[in-house]
Amino acid sequence: MDKPFYDFIILENAYRYEFTSSGEKEILKVIVYQQTDLPDFFSLTLADVLPDGSLDVFVESKNGDMEKILATVIQTILAFLSHNPEAKIAFSGSTAHRTRLYSIILTKEIEKVAHTLTVLGLSDKGLVPFERNEKYDGFVILKKK
């Protein structure tokens, strides 16, 4: 991943990452990795931190820095997997539009991470290797062995 990304702070034993989106305004963002009921599976959540400390996963910040934010998410995935090499990270967009956006980004970037990460897509066929131009409901990323 050779795209610019935001510096981030690693918190809560590498389960929470915070950074400030600096576009038209300054927005505190958080990426949280949460253990699921499945062994070694973690959900990834990207959210804005609201003034009261609560998280908003549906807000559209429109801050003009989407690519830098997504590059930051990828960097936190790499950091999380370095702390948790057996982890499988599951995520989808909070809306169908965002899930499609993530698919487009993965299509662009998959070759750059294929040597270190495995990317899977969740579709009506189950969990399958990610392929371009396929429709997915979610994604799973794990470190190659």
C-alpha positions in Angstrom: 0.0 0.0 0.0 1.8 3.1 -1.2 -1.0 5.6 -0.7 -0.7 8.3 2.0 -2.5 7.5 5.2 -3.1 9.3 8.5 -1.0 8.7 11.6 -3.0 6.7 14.1 -2.9 5.9 17.8 -3.1 2.2 18.8 -5.3 1.7 21.9 -6.8 -1.1 23.9 -4.1 -3.8 23.1 -4.4 -3.1 19.3 -8.2 -3.5 19.2 -8.9 0.2 18.7 -7.2 2.7 16.4 -7.9 6.5 16.4 -6.9 9.2 13.9 -8.0 12.6 12.8 -9.4 13.1 9.3 -8.1 16.4 8.1 -10.1 17.6 5.1 -12.6 20.4 5.0 -12.8 19.9 8.8 -11.1 17.9 11.5 -13.0 14.7 12.4 -11.9 12.2 15.0 -12.3 8.7 13.5 -12.0 5.3 15.1 -11.4 1.8 13.8 -12.5 -1.0 16.2 -11.7 -4.7 15.9 -14.1 -6.7 18.0 -14.0 -10.5 18.6 -17.0 -12.3 17.2 -18.5 -15.6 18.3 -16.4 -17.4 15.7 -12.9 -18.4 16.8 -10.2 -16.0 15.5 -12.9 -13.8 13.7 -13.0 -10.1 14.4 -15.3 -7.5 13.0 -13.9 -4.2 11.7 -15.9 -1.1 12.3 -15.0 2.4 11.0 -16.8 5.3 12.7 -16.8 9.0 13.5 -16.5 9.8 17.1 -19.3 12.2 18.1 -18.8 14.9 20.7 -20.4 12.8 23.4 -17.9 9.9 22.7 -20.5 7.7 20.9 -19.7 6.3 17.5 -21.6 6.9 14.3 -21.1 4.4 11.5 -23.7 5.9 9.2 -22.5 9.5 8.9 -21.2 10.6 5.6 -18.4 13.0 6.5 -17.8 14.2 2.9 -14.4 15.6 4.1 -12.6 15.2 0.8 -10.2 12.6 2.1 -11.9 9.2 1.5 -8.8 7.6 -0.2 -6.6 8.6 2.7 -9.1 7.3 5.2 -9.3 3.9 3.4 -5.5 3.8 3.2 -5.4 4.3 7.0 -7.9 1.5 7.5 -5.6 -0.8 5.5 -2.6 0.2 7.6 -4.6 -0.6 10.8 -5.5 -4.0 9.3 -1.7 -4.7 8.8 -1.0 -3.5 12.3 -3.8 -5.6 13.8 -2.7 -8.7 12.0 0.9 -8.2 13.2 -0.4 -8.3 16.7 -3.0 -11.0 16.0 -1.5 -13.2 13.2 -4.2 -15.8 13.4 -7.1 -13.3 13.1 -9.6 -13.2 10.3 -11.0 -9.7 9.9 -14.6 -9.5 8.6 -16.3 -6.3 7.4 -18.9 -4.8 5.2 -20.2 -1.3 4.6 -22.9 0.1 6.8 -24.8 0.5 3.6 -24.9 -1.4 0.3 -23.3 1.6 -1.4 -20.3 1.5 1.0 -19.9 -2.2 0.6 -19.7 -1.7 -3.2 -17.2 1.1 -2.6 -15.0 -1.3 -0.5 -15.2 -3.8 -3.3 -14.0 -1.2 -5.8 -11.1 -0.3 -3.5 -10.2 -3.9 -3.0 -10.2 -4.5 -6.7 -7.7 -1.6 -7.2 -5.4 -2.7 -4.3 -5.6 -6.5 -4.2 -2.5 -7.1 -6.3 -0.4 -4.9 -3.9 -1.4 -7.0 -0.9 -1.8 -10.5 -2.5 1.7 -11.6 -1.3 0.9 -11.0 2.4 -2.9 -11.1 2.7 -5.7 -13.3 1.6 -8.9 -11.5 0.7 -12.2 -13.4 0.6 -15.7 -12.2 -0.4 -19.0 -13.2 1.2 -21.6 -13.9 -1.4 -24.6 -16.2 -2.0 -22.0 -18.9 -2.7 -20.5 -18.5 0.8 -17.0 -17.3 1.6 -15.0 -17.4 -1.7 -11.7 -15.9 -3.0 -12.2 -12.3 -3.9 -12.6 -11.7 -7.6 -13.0 -8.5 -9.6 -16.5 -7.6 -10.8 -18.3 -9.9 -8.4 -21.0 -8.7 -6.0 -20.2 -9.3 -2.3 -22.1 -8.7 0.9 -19.0 -8.5 3.0 -15.3 -9.4 3.1 -12.8 -11.3 5.1 -9.0 -10.5 5.2 -6.4 -12.7 6.8 -2.7 -13.0 6.9 -1.1 -15.5 4.5 0.8 -18.3 6.2 
